[in-house]
Amino acid sequence: MKHSKYLLYIVLPLYLMMVLPSCKKDAVDPGPDVLFSYSVNAYTVKFTNKTNGAVSYKWDFGDGVTSTDANPTHAYAGKGKYVPTLYATSGNGKTNDASTVLRISKSSSINLHDNSFSDWDTVTHNIRISAPGAGGGIFRKVKMDYDAENIYFYIEMASSKANNDILDVYIDADNNPATGLTTWVAKGAGIDVLLEGQPLNNWFDMFYHTGPQNSFTFDYQTITDFYEIGTVQDSGGILKFEGRLIRSKIKNLTGKGLKLAMTATKYDWSATLGIFPDPGTPAFFLNMED
């Protein structure tokens, strides 16, 4: 019996060593974590690959053209909706993919990084403002343009950056007066989105309207990367600046049109400095059908 006991002590560990490995799951290669971003300039799109765990790539731009470059730049033939897809393959041969919907629409000549306003000379979307000192107050000129990704703006004011004027931008994003705030100076609009702050001083907040249409009730949104400021000129009592709103970052701003109005307020909220379009007139309509 003593020998049998010792034999059991020896055989059992050997049995477990043989059985347990057979219960272990084989390692599975999940494949690359596919991720990319893009920027649009007219019909040309620059793709930035942010994928981890891949050794090779294939892009299908959604128009019949492909590329094996890691970070390609592709020129589309014209306007339309495209679905570019990135296929990424790991060293073990596992391939994953990711896609996005890309809308190529009207192109724009606006370049926020050329340190100039000359590209606005051919833009015809002008917002009506009264003669200086009347109606519009400190506002002198406002222009807007757009493409598939952005809404561009140029603003000229009788002010300076040091004044820290507060801007309130009221947007009827879905061009529908039956939604959003209606009790405001701009006629024929339902304000869905409010942008408020000092964009030249890195403060610009976004709010969405909630509640009844006659209630000035807006909820703060935590999105901070919905805009970009380009060239700024501050000289001789005239402040000029340009920028863009990123359409995909703002709810309902991807449609075929919007209505807009703006106010300028003194930095301490003690006085209204300007309004456009002129008080009591219809909100500015930016037609984005093309």
VEXMIGU-222587 format. One line per field, with one value per residue (C-alpha): residue in one letter; x, y, z; residue number from 1. Coordinates in steps of 0.05 Angstrom, whole numbers. Example, Ala and Ser with C-alpha at 12.3 -4.5 7.8 and 13.67 -1.06 7.14 Angstrom:
<recs>
code = c(a / s)
c1 = c(246 / 273)
c2 = c(-90 / -21)
c3 = c(156 / 143)
pos = c(1 / 2)
</recs>
This chain:
<recs>
code = c(m / k / h / s / k / y / l / l / y / i / v / l / p / l / y / l / m / m / v / l / p / s / c / k / k / d / a / v / d / p / g / p / d / v / l / f / s / y / s / v / n / a / y / t / v / k / f / t / n / k / t / n / g / a / v / s / y / k / w / d / f / g / d / g / v / t / s / t / d / a / n / p / t / h / a / y / a / g / k / g / k / y / v / p / t / l / y / a / t / s / g / n / g / k / t / n / d / a / s / t / v / l / r / i / s / k / s / s / s / i / n / l / h / d / n / s / f / s / d / w / d / t / v / t / h / n / i / r / i / s / a / p / g / a / g / g / g / i / f / r / k / v / k / m / d / y / d / a / e / n / i / y / f / y / i / e / m / a / s / s / k / a / n / n / d / i / l / d / v / y / i / d / a / d / n / n / p / a / t / g / l / t / t / w / v / a / k / g / a / g / i / d / v / l / l / e / g / q / p / l / n / n / w / f / d / m / f / y / h / t / g / p / q / n / s / f / t / f / d / y / q / t / i / t / d / f / y / e / i / g / t / v / q / d / s / g / g / i / l / k / f / e / g / r / l / i / r / s / k / i / k / n / l / t / g / k / g / l / k / l / a / m / t / a / t / k / y / d / w / s / a / t / l / g / i / f / p / d / p / g / t / p / a / f / f / l / n / m / e / d)
c1 = c(0 / 57 / 86 / 17 / 10 / 77 / 58 / -6 / 34 / 78 / 24 / -26 / 21 / 42 / -31 / -47 / 14 / -12 / -86 / -82 / -43 / -96 / -148 / -108 / -139 / -96 / -72 / -116 / -89 / -143 / -111 / -94 / -134 / -152 / -160 / -150 / -168 / -172 / -172 / -207 / -182 / -232 / -232 / -165 / -165 / -105 / -111 / -73 / -63 / -67 / -70 / -32 / -6 / -3 / 54 / 18 / -40 / -89 / -135 / -198 / -219 / -290 / -283 / -248 / -178 / -133 / -66 / -17 / 15 / 9 / -14 / -39 / -67 / -122 / -157 / -230 / -257 / -316 / -373 / -407 / -411 / -353 / -337 / -261 / -238 / -170 / -149 / -92 / -56 / -15 / 50 / 9 / -34 / -96 / -132 / -181 / -214 / -248 / -290 / -321 / -371 / -338 / -380 / -344 / -387 / -374 / -301 / -278 / -220 / -211 / -144 / -139 / -64 / -41 / -37 / -82 / -154 / -146 / -179 / -245 / -247 / -287 / -335 / -405 / -441 / -445 / -488 / -525 / -502 / -524 / -478 / -423 / -449 / -522 / -559 / -500 / -460 / -387 / -397 / -371 / -370 / -386 / -376 / -387 / -369 / -371 / -350 / -367 / -329 / -330 / -368 / -320 / -330 / -296 / -314 / -293 / -308 / -293 / -257 / -192 / -172 / -155 / -228 / -246 / -314 / -361 / -393 / -458 / -472 / -544 / -553 / -615 / -575 / -632 / -663 / -729 / -766 / -809 / -750 / -706 / -714 / -759 / -762 / -701 / -685 / -674 / -739 / -758 / -709 / -711 / -645 / -619 / -547 / -514 / -439 / -415 / -348 / -285 / -259 / -196 / -178 / -190 / -259 / -317 / -372 / -427 / -499 / -560 / -630 / -677 / -748 / -804 / -790 / -806 / -756 / -684 / -659 / -593 / -552 / -476 / -438 / -369 / -345 / -286 / -255 / -313 / -279 / -212 / -188 / -143 / -113 / -124 / -108 / -115 / -97 / -123 / -185 / -208 / -206 / -209 / -208 / -228 / -244 / -284 / -338 / -329 / -396 / -391 / -379 / -444 / -511 / -552 / -500 / -490 / -554 / -567 / -575 / -573 / -596 / -551 / -547 / -495 / -488 / -427 / -428 / -379 / -331 / -368 / -437 / -455 / -475 / -494 / -444 / -472 / -521 / -525 / -564 / -599 / -647 / -716 / -696 / -694 / -636 / -581 / -592 / -532 / -555 / -512 / -550 / -489)
c2 = c(0 / 47 / 37 / 50 / 115 / 140 / 118 / 159 / 221 / 213 / 194 / 249 / 308 / 275 / 266 / 339 / 362 / 323 / 345 / 418 / 443 / 413 / 459 / 523 / 567 / 581 / 654 / 694 / 752 / 806 / 843 / 917 / 972 / 1011 / 1086 / 1146 / 1219 / 1264 / 1337 / 1364 / 1420 / 1429 / 1360 / 1338 / 1296 / 1283 / 1218 / 1209 / 1137 / 1127 / 1051 / 1009 / 938 / 936 / 924 / 938 / 980 / 985 / 1045 / 1041 / 1113 / 1095 / 1119 / 1059 / 1082 / 1047 / 1060 / 1022 / 1086 / 1093 / 1166 / 1181 / 1244 / 1233 / 1280 / 1263 / 1277 / 1319 / 1328 / 1268 / 1221 / 1172 / 1117 / 1110 / 1047 / 1030 / 957 / 943 / 877 / 853 / 813 / 749 / 763 / 787 / 842 / 892 / 952 / 1018 / 1065 / 1134 / 1173 / 1231 / 1284 / 1325 / 1386 / 1457 / 1476 / 1541 / 1587 / 1605 / 1589 / 1603 / 1595 / 1644 / 1706 / 1743 / 1762 / 1767 / 1700 / 1731 / 1781 / 1734 / 1709 / 1736 / 1713 / 1781 / 1795 / 1861 / 1911 / 1983 / 2043 / 2047 / 2069 / 2053 / 1987 / 1940 / 1980 / 1960 / 1909 / 1934 / 1875 / 1800 / 1748 / 1673 / 1615 / 1539 / 1472 / 1400 / 1403 / 1475 / 1540 / 1598 / 1669 / 1736 / 1791 / 1864 / 1906 / 1976 / 1948 / 1915 / 1847 / 1880 / 1901 / 1827 / 1836 / 1777 / 1748 / 1710 / 1671 / 1646 / 1590 / 1559 / 1497 / 1457 / 1518 / 1502 / 1557 / 1503 / 1481 / 1523 / 1591 / 1640 / 1699 / 1738 / 1797 / 1756 / 1740 / 1675 / 1631 / 1579 / 1582 / 1512 / 1529 / 1585 / 1598 / 1647 / 1674 / 1709 / 1665 / 1707 / 1692 / 1617 / 1620 / 1598 / 1554 / 1516 / 1508 / 1470 / 1497 / 1456 / 1466 / 1507 / 1553 / 1615 / 1595 / 1620 / 1553 / 1527 / 1467 / 1472 / 1423 / 1398 / 1401 / 1449 / 1432 / 1456 / 1520 / 1548 / 1619 / 1638 / 1706 / 1764 / 1837 / 1890 / 1961 / 2032 / 2015 / 1961 / 1888 / 1837 / 1762 / 1698 / 1628 / 1566 / 1523 / 1449 / 1424 / 1352 / 1378 / 1418 / 1383 / 1390 / 1433 / 1382 / 1402 / 1446 / 1512 / 1551 / 1618 / 1660 / 1724 / 1753 / 1803 / 1835 / 1852 / 1890 / 1846 / 1857 / 1846 / 1919 / 1939 / 1911 / 1937 / 1911 / 1865 / 1835 / 1828 / 1894 / 1888 / 1867 / 1841 / 1767 / 1725 / 1715 / 1653 / 1615 / 1569 / 1506 / 1467 / 1452)
c3 = c(0 / 15 / -55 / -87 / -49 / -75 / -145 / -141 / -121 / -183 / -234 / -217 / -231 / -296 / -316 / -301 / -341 / -400 / -394 / -375 / -436 / -480 / -447 / -462 / -517 / -578 / -584 / -632 / -674 / -670 / -728 / -734 / -701 / -763 / -756 / -802 / -810 / -871 / -893 / -955 / -1001 / -1058 / -1092 / -1063 / -999 / -955 / -914 / -849 / -827 / -751 / -752 / -701 / -712 / -788 / -836 / -902 / -927 / -984 / -996 / -1037 / -1048 / -1068 / -1140 / -1170 / -1152 / -1100 / -1067 / -1023 / -994 / -919 / -923 / -993 / -1023 / -1073 / -1122 / -1137 / -1206 / -1180 / -1132 / -1101 / -1042 / -1035 / -985 / -978 / -943 / -911 / -908 / -859 / -853 / -793 / -796 / -785 / -846 / -810 / -847 / -817 / -850 / -834 / -878 / -876 / -917 / -954 / -988 / -1041 / -1056 / -1077 / -1071 / -1039 / -1054 / -981 / -951 / -876 / -875 / -929 / -883 / -931 / -944 / -1020 / -1030 / -1006 / -1064 / -1108 / -1054 / -1067 / -1003 / -969 / -908 / -911 / -859 / -851 / -860 / -806 / -739 / -754 / -749 / -750 / -699 / -700 / -756 / -823 / -869 / -865 / -919 / -918 / -962 / -957 / -983 / -965 / -899 / -875 / -871 / -878 / -850 / -857 / -808 / -807 / -745 / -719 / -658 / -636 / -609 / -542 / -533 / -522 / -554 / -542 / -604 / -604 / -668 / -676 / -727 / -756 / -775 / -807 / -841 / -807 / -769 / -735 / -693 / -646 / -614 / -652 / -604 / -628 / -673 / -736 / -771 / -805 / -767 / -712 / -675 / -662 / -646 / -606 / -610 / -557 / -534 / -557 / -614 / -623 / -550 / -551 / -519 / -562 / -533 / -568 / -543 / -571 / -561 / -517 / -494 / -524 / -583 / -542 / -487 / -488 / -463 / -490 / -466 / -465 / -510 / -492 / -565 / -571 / -639 / -682 / -707 / -730 / -736 / -795 / -812 / -763 / -777 / -723 / -746 / -745 / -705 / -754 / -735 / -792 / -783 / -819 / -797 / -808 / -775 / -784 / -810 / -784 / -713 / -708 / -707 / -771 / -805 / -861 / -898 / -959 / -924 / -859 / -831 / -788 / -747 / -699 / -643 / -612 / -538 / -494 / -456 / -390 / -421 / -406 / -477 / -545 / -596 / -661 / -696 / -765 / -808 / -791 / -731 / -752 / -820 / -841 / -819 / -870 / -913 / -938 / -995 / -997 / -1049 / -1091)
pos = c(1 / 2 / 3 / 4 / 5 / 6 / 7 / 8 / 9 / 10 / 11 / 12 / 13 / 14 / 15 / 16 / 17 / 18 / 19 / 20 / 21 / 22 / 23 / 24 / 25 / 26 / 27 / 28 / 29 / 30 / 31 / 32 / 33 / 34 / 35 / 36 / 37 / 38 / 39 / 40 / 41 / 42 / 43 / 44 / 45 / 46 / 47 / 48 / 49 / 50 / 51 / 52 / 53 / 54 / 55 / 56 / 57 / 58 / 59 / 60 / 61 / 62 / 63 / 64 / 65 / 66 / 67 / 68 / 69 / 70 / 71 / 72 / 73 / 74 / 75 / 76 / 77 / 78 / 79 / 80 / 81 / 82 / 83 / 84 / 85 / 86 / 87 / 88 / 89 / 90 / 91 / 92 / 93 / 94 / 95 / 96 / 97 / 98 / 99 / 100 / 101 / 102 / 103 / 104 / 105 / 106 / 107 / 108 / 109 / 110 / 111 / 112 / 113 / 114 / 115 / 116 / 117 / 118 / 119 / 120 / 121 / 122 / 123 / 124 / 125 / 126 / 127 / 128 / 129 / 130 / 131 / 132 / 133 / 134 / 135 / 136 / 137 / 138 / 139 / 140 / 141 / 142 / 143 / 144 / 145 / 146 / 147 / 148 / 149 / 150 / 151 / 152 / 153 / 154 / 155 / 156 / 157 / 158 / 159 / 160 / 161 / 162 / 163 / 164 / 165 / 166 / 167 / 168 / 169 / 170 / 171 / 172 / 173 / 174 / 175 / 176 / 177 / 178 / 179 / 180 / 181 / 182 / 183 / 184 / 185 / 186 / 187 / 188 / 189 / 190 / 191 / 192 / 193 / 194 / 195 / 196 / 197 / 198 / 199 / 200 / 201 / 202 / 203 / 204 / 205 / 206 / 207 / 208 / 209 / 210 / 211 / 212 / 213 / 214 / 215 / 216 / 217 / 218 / 219 / 220 / 221 / 222 / 223 / 224 / 225 / 226 / 227 / 228 / 229 / 230 / 231 / 232 / 233 / 234 / 235 / 236 / 237 / 238 / 239 / 240 / 241 / 242 / 243 / 244 / 245 / 246 / 247 / 248 / 249 / 250 / 251 / 252 / 253 / 254 / 255 / 256 / 257 / 258 / 259 / 260 / 261 / 262 / 263 / 264 / 265 / 266 / 267 / 268 / 269 / 270 / 271 / 272 / 273 / 274 / 275 / 276 / 277 / 278 / 279 / 280 / 281 / 282 / 283 / 284 / 285 / 286 / 287 / 288 / 289 / 290)
</recs>
